[in-house]
Amino acid sequence: MGDFTMPSLGADMDEGTLLEWLVQPGDPVHKGDVVAVVDTSKAAIEVECFEEGVVDALLVEPGTRVPVGTPLARIGGGAVSGPVDSRPVAARPVDGRPVESRPVESRPDVSPLVRRLAAESGVDVESLHGTGRGGRVTRADVRAAAAATAQPPAAEPAVTAEPAVTAEPAPRPRSRLSPDARRLAAELGVDPAAVRPAAGADSPVRAADVRAAAAHATAAARPSRPSRPSRPAGRPRRAVAAAGDRQTIARLMSRSKREIPHYYLTQSVDLDAALTWMAERNRSLPVTRRLLPAALLLRATALAVAEAPALNGFWVDDDFVPGSGVHLGVAVSLRGGGLVAPAIHDADALGVEDLMAALKDLAVRARAGSLRGSELADPTITVTNLGEQGVESVHGVIHPPQVALVGFGAVRPRPWAVDGMLGVRPVVVATLAADHRATDGFTGARLLARIDRLLQTPEAL
């Protein structure tokens, strides 16, 4: 049917590193299936397939960094009726020229992931008998061979009337382990096979799962006061990653300020009615589903943006391209540094409670490194909320090729006149940064005014 290529997961992405394959040759795939994990220098992203068919071949090995658009796998159009050439190829970009692929001499029934596990475990993969479909060598086969090799020779048993019968140990549940998590497990002395993914048995093991397992093991061994391992020389791995994140953000923001003629608008919004309505609503909701002011702000923004299509889209090739829907990119700060803005798709069609749930889900998965590629590729407008940090207002920088960014500061009590009477009201400062090539201040002012009106009538949210 075609090639599965390195996707563009944002305007700032020119290349990416394939971290892990989650499929093998011969596996059927459908549109929306997660087939690989890609490192974008900001985060590890689960990438979906947009083809329907069967995986014919994997063209790039895990750990390879390639430009956007490079073919990563071949997707066939029908069921596999014969032997499948599953030989991966090594790909290396050279001076921006097209990637040249070459076959790796190896057994056709061993995937790159299994071959890497065998090499790390000291197992000769060429001598293994595969127990998978069609005789394919699996990770369980490698682990079993490694365990058998590691066992010391048993002493001769005493002669008895009947031979002793020993039950075979039950195989460990299979789990997908990303290379990043595997390296971290080696650094922390954690058995990768014993780590269970926090997101469920069918989810891949992430670095966060390895850290949790290491913390649990440390807590259990605390009475014996084991000596702390010495830290390897050089910069910590997370520090190096954070530095890469900052470089990516620096390039994108420099491009934004250099190419986009920004204009800024600010409006103070009285939230008394909205917060009163929210408190009443929360009384009937369980604690885990209670609303936060951020959900009201997102809902009002989504509805207002739906009525201002000139601010919802992209500036491409000197022309405005409207978005296919209101896909709010929500800025999320990452632990250890960095920032991502994954999308809540069709946010204007979601109620306040659904937006609250979507916001929580995005934040958790962004910090755990389990975002989907589509969540980073197509936000049509970004919303940033720094109210938790006590910031009064946010004058943001537009994320190209988007044409607008909405910011919210902290909700604070302020003097406020209502019907000629001065009182104290909870007030938030809303700001808009917009691209003057796509719109002018009149359009931007109407957006902020619409957000204000919606928040004055929260029952309409």
Secondary structure, DSSP 8 states (H G I E B T S, - for coil): -EEEE----STT-SEEEEEEES--TT-EE-TT-EEEEEE-SS-EEEEE----EEEEEE-S-TT-EEETT-EEEEEESS---S------EEEEEETTEEEEEEE--S-TT--HHHHHHHHHHT--GGG----SGGG---HHHHHHHHHHHHS---------SS--------------B-HHHHHHHHHHT--GGG---TT-TTS-B-HHHHHHHHHHHHHHTGGG--------SSS-HHHHHHHHHHHHHHHHHHHHHHH--EEEEEEEEE-HHHHHHHHHHHHTS-GGG---HHHHHHHHHHHHHHT-GGGSEEEETTEEEE-SS--EEE-EE-TTS-EE--EETTGGGS-HHHHHHHHHHHHHHHHHT-EEHHHHH--SEEEEE-GGGT-S-------TTB-EEEEE---EEEEEEETTEEEEEEEEEEEEEEETTT--HHHHHHHHHHHHHHHHSGGG-
